[in-house]
Structure formats: structure tokens, C-alpha cells
Amino acid sequence: MTAYAPRRPPRHETRGFRGLPHHLLRWGPESDDPLLFLHGYADAAATFQFVADELPEDLPVAAIDWRGFGHSARAPGGCYWFPEYYADLECFIEALCPRRPARLVGHSMGANVAMIYAGVRPSRVRALVNLEGFGLPRVTPDQAPARIEKWLDQLRENAEFGDYDDLAQLAARIVKRNPRLPRERAGYVAACWSAPKEGGGVRLLADPAHRLVNPYLYRREEMEACWRRIEAPVLLVLGDRSELVARLGLEGGIETFRPLVAKLRIEHVAGAGHMLHHEEPRAVARLIESFLGNA
């Protein structure tokens, strides 16, 4: 497998946020106003490398591994309640973008966190790029007993993300799940997502506790109330082959967002699915660059 060679190798840092060491990457010049990338579930900051390679070299960029993902520390007790990410993001912004409201680019889970935060703290976000962050479908209260029961049952199990014989096996698995991804990028993603395991092979870096179902129901009405308060311009980017859009149906449709987000622009990336920043990084980078302008 041909290895992907980064054009702009990142600088690595470890910073403490809310009592946990977090892994941070930077591209471009040092700045207290970087473009801040927020990765999705089971991903890592390092896979934004493909997009960073396509952005202007003079644009300062930073990306952070969320708690329990990549090389950031795991949460004590394996508790990953979603509001923790809002508080983490506030710390990221205060530390990395202290002088001006932040410019955020989030994918999937990271985009959902950014959208909520931008509505709760509208003065702290001046531009937001949402890569396939649509929220979750609505639920009804009668789903609560089964959800809590499932969570209790899962606490008795040993949740695991899975181990692999080597990086090649993991890369092959990634390609099988996403055949649009070039093999050299799949190998790079595999290396970003894993670490050597004692005794041989590789293990995914994500904390298995992330696999536990959330015992609290997702209340979409509350999320939408936050979205209505967003003051920053928002670019919503969809892959035109997105598996997530197809799975969410009407709840993930772009028409859901039009009446909720005041300054909304919507773009599609041809030939890309949900992992559009892996599949079509040049197209994603051009949209980000065009949207940000002088923001």
C-alpha cells in the first residue's frame, strides 16, 4: 500500500483542558486566532490532514482530539455525557482563540457540538462550517425505559472497538466500509486511529466506553432551540452520496435547517459520502476557504 505523504506535517502539543490532557495539532503559522477543527465520533484530529494539505499555507489551523478519542486522555469512569463536549469546546476556544470569536469547522459529532455551542454562546463564534452534522432523529418519551435498560445491560459487558493484526488489516476494513476512499488515505487513517498493542497487532485508540448507548433520550426540540439562536454565518456541507442523510430521512434533510438557522448557506460535495473530509478534501477545503473569506 502506497503511504500518504502529508504536504504540511502538523506540530503536536499536549494541553490540559478541564483536568484531562488533550492532544492538539497545528498547521500553518502560530496564531491566537486559528481555524479550529472538531472531529466526529470515532475519528481523530489527525485525519483533518487531508483538508489541511489543501488549505493555504498561511492559514493557521488547529485540531484537537476530543476526550476519549485519538491521543487525548480518557474520561474517568468512562462517562461521556454530551454536555461535557460543550464545556470542553468552551475551554478550547478560550485557550486557542482568546481575542476574537472563533471560526469553527466540525464534522458529524463535532459539528453537532459546534452548532449547539454557537447557539448557547453566539458571541463566541463568528463563522461555522458544519460538515454533515444533522443532529439525531426525534424520539418519544415511551422509548426511555428500553433505552435505560439497554444501558444497564451494556454496563455488564466488556465493550470493545476491536483489535487488528496490523495496520494493513485495519486499512482494508476502512476501505471495505468506505470504498470511495483511496487506499493510501485509508492507510493514513488507520495509523491515525490506532496504536501498537502489547503482544502484537494494533488497537483502536477510541475508548470503548463510547459504544455505550446514552441512557438519556435525545431531545431534538431543545437542540433546535439552540440552533435558532446562532448569529454566525453557517455553511452546511453535505456529501451527495451521504449514507447518513439517507438514513436520517426527513430529520436529516436540509429543509430542516432553513427555518432554524438565520445565516445559512448549503453546499454539496459531488461523489462524497459522510466522511467527505477524507474522500474529497480538496473540494471541502475550497468550500471552507470561499466561505470564510475575511471572517
VENWO-V273908 format. One record per run of one state. SS is the DSSP state (~ for helix, > for strand, _ for the rest). FROM is the first residue (numbers start at 0). LEN is the number of residues. If there is no record, write none. Layout:
ss: {SS/SS}
from: {FROM/FROM}
len: {LEN/LEN}
This chain:
ss: {_/>/_/>/_/>/_/~/_/>/_/~/_/~/_/>/_/~/_/~/>/_/~/_/>/_/~/_/~/>/_/>/_/~/_/~/_/>/_/~/_/~/_/>/_/~/_/~/_}
from: {0/10/17/19/27/34/38/44/52/60/64/75/78/81/96/101/107/108/120/121/124/131/140/155/162/164/166/177/182/193/196/201/204/207/211/219/227/232/239/242/252/254/258/263/269/275/279/280/292}
len: {10/7/2/8/7/4/6/8/8/4/11/3/3/15/5/6/1/12/1/3/7/9/15/7/2/2/11/5/11/3/5/3/3/4/8/8/5/7/3/10/2/4/5/6/6/4/1/12/3}
